[in-house]
Amino acid sequence: MTYLPYGKSANGPWAVEITPSLAGWTYSGLRVANLADATVSFDTGEEEMLVLPLSGSCTVAITPSASPPPGTLGAGAVTFELAGRSSVFDGPSDFVYLPIGAHVTLRGDGRIALPSARATRALEPRHVPAADVAVEIRGAGQASRQVNNFCAPDAFDCDKLVAVEVLTPGGNWSSYPPHKHDTPNPGEAVLEEIYYFEVAGRGLGYQRVYSSERGQIDTLAEVSSGDVVLVPYGYHGPSMAAPGYDLYYLNVLAGPAEQRSMAFCDDPGHAWIRSSWDSQPIDPRLPFGRTHD
């Protein structure tokens, strides 16, 4: 199953829990907690994670796990305060990196995402302020979208995990032209990918995933806030924001390569779309949450 409506993957304190075993793959994961002056505690185990407020704020307390994986750093306790944001459409948030082998307690009030990936390299916990998150505008015309590159390979150092946020104004398309990253070719990484969606105004959007030479897959999902689409392989895109409803998604990616990469291959039938952007203006509604230059 590639489409998981909100609630389908809930488990215990997690409103969304996507583990590698649930997804049927090896690396990528995602958890979302709805904190309401509550506490959530967990061990990272063999996964490196990020604590990313989608809305609200929280305190992140980190101590070494009682049973850490081999090679885990023996760092002492550390606590970070995440300022967060009021919604995903109000600009990037600050975030915290959680290493493997850590025990973590979250306290606060808000909706908190924890992208994750199975990892082996032990790194130190870190806090990154929102002002340090690189914001990129991609495409043009009705394919204009914003990418918050908070954990892109060239923006943040970790072992396996890659994560970015994409914001698409109502009526626009993103993840377009359709592309894939499922075959070890020159210029193409092999990555498992998760899409987690939020839609403004209780609206809706659509996500397409379809077959590549790697295997058969056929998904066209109507998505709303809290829904998840899994991409084990195949071409994915477009992500379609319905007119009147801005669309947000959190992409979580990881794969077997030693060096992190987001390299992809466009569907050859639609790759020409990129050249059409040269003659089109960027959507003036972008960027979200930051003052225009």
PyMOL commands that set and color helices and strands:
alter all, ss='L'
color gray80, all
select helices_A, chain A and resi 20-23+130-132+141-143+200-202+273-279
alter helices_A, ss='H'
color red, helices_A
select strands_A, chain A and resi 3-4+14-18+28-43+47-64+78-85+95-98+102-118+126-128+135-138+145-151+162-168+173-174+179-180+192-199+205-212+215-223+228-231+235-241+247-254+265-266
alter strands_A, ss='S'
color yellow, strands_A
deselect
rebuild
show_as cartoon
